[in-house]
Amino acid sequence: LPQIPRNIITVNFTSLSILDLSYNTFDTSFMPLWIFNLTSLVSLDLTNCFFHNLVPVGFGVGFQKLTSLRVLHVSGNDAMNHSSLLKGVSSLTNLVSLDISSCYLTRPILHDLQNMSSLVSLDLSNNKINESLPNSLVNLCNLRSIALQSNHLYGSIT
């Protein structure tokens, strides 16, 4: 796809459960905000779409309204480093797979994931996360795969 519309007014996506736009190089580097209104999504894959910005950067932008999500893959999009964008991820308690790798994340995020006990797979690799490993990682009791390499993590889990 060469373009992704910034606004979709005439299309009704209320029943859409899977949206996979991965590995598209869109002409724009702006992540469209309408994606955050697709509240029935179960799976969202935006891997390597090369989104760098949000337009407009607005209050309340984030994944918190997508409470049905079980799979969220946004690897390779440095727009994920936008401070407000990931705030809602911790409220997605149904997630089983979360991939935010290679997004140039610099802010601490591990503590925000402490109540996501449904997670089976977590990939935060190849970022620049600088934080200590929180003991709350033991709350992720269903976790089978975790990738944290190439970050600035320190400490131990006891």
N, C-alpha and C positions, 0 to 999 in steps of 0.2 A: 504494500500500500504506500503510495507516495504522500498522501495527506490524511490527516485525521481531523475531522471538524472540531472546532473549539466549542461550538454550540450545536446541540441537536434538539430542535424544537418539535418537529413534525413526526418523529419516530417514537413509538411507545415501547420501551424496553422493560416494562414492569414484570414480565415473566422470564426474562433472560437469567439463566443460572450459570452459564460458563462464558467467559470472555477471554479469548486468547489472542492477544495482539503481539506476541513475542516475536523477536527477530525481524521487526519491521524498522526500516530507517525512514522515519517520517521527515518531510521537508521542514517541519517545524520542530523546535526543541522544547516546546511548551507542552506540559501535560494538561490535557483538557479536564476541566473541573466536573463535567457531566459524569465522569466515571464514578465520582463519589456519591452519586445519587442512584446508583444501580443497586438498590437495597436487597434484591432477591438473589444476587450473585452468590454462588457457592464456591466458584473457582475464578480467580483473576490472575492472569499471567501477562505481565508487561516486561518480561525479561528482554534485556538488550534493545529497548526501543530508543535509547539514548535521550530520554527526557532530561533536560537540564534545569528547567524552571517551571514555576507555576504562574499562570496568568489568569485573572489577576490574583495576586497573593491576597487571600482574604481570610477573615476570621472564621474559624470553624472548618477549615479545609483539612481533610484527613480521612482516614479509613473508619472512624468510629461509627458511622451509619451503616456500614456493611456487616452487620452482626451475623449474617448467615454464612459468611465466608468460612470455608474449611481449608482452602488452599490460597495462599498469597505469595506470588513470586514476582519480585520487582528488581531482580539482579541487574546490574549494569546501568542504572539510572541515577545519576548524581542528584536529581531533584529530591531523592529520598533523604538527603542530608538537610533539607529544609526543616527547621525546628518544629513547625506545627504539623507537618505532614504525618510523622510517625506517632504523634501523641495518642491517636486513637487505637493504635495496634494493640495495646494492652487490654482493651475492652473486647477484643475479638476472641472470646474464650472458647469458641468452637474450632479454632484453627488446629489442623493437624500437621500442616506443612507451611513453614515460613522461610522464605529465601530472600534476604536483603544483602546478599553478597556483592562485592565490587561496586558499592554505591558511594564510596568516599565518606562513609559515616565517621564523624569525629566525636559525636556526643555519646555519653554513656547510655546504654539501652538495656543491658542485661537485667538490672533491677526491675525495669518496667515489665518484664516478661514473667515475673514470679508467680502469677496466678493463672498462667496459661497451661493448665495441667493436661489438656487434650493434645498438646504438641507431641508429635512423633518424630518430626524432622525439623531441625533448626540449622540454618546456614547464615552465618554472619561473617564469613571469611573474606579476606582481601579488602578490609576497610582500614580505618585508622582509629578504631575505638580505643580510648585510653581510660581504663577503669579496672578496679579490682574485681576478681571473680566473687560474686555475692553468694553467700551460703544458701540463699533462696533458690538457687538452681536445683537443689534437691527436691523442690516442690514439683518439678517437671517429671512426674513419676512415669509417664508414658513415653518419654523421650528415648528413641532408639538410635538416632543419628544426630550428631552435633558437629558442626564445622566452625571453628573459631580461629583458624590459623591466619597468619599475616595481619595481626592486630597488635595492640600494645596492652595486653592483658597481664595482670600480675596477681599474686596471692594464691591461696589454695582453698579448696572446699573441704570443710571438716564435717 
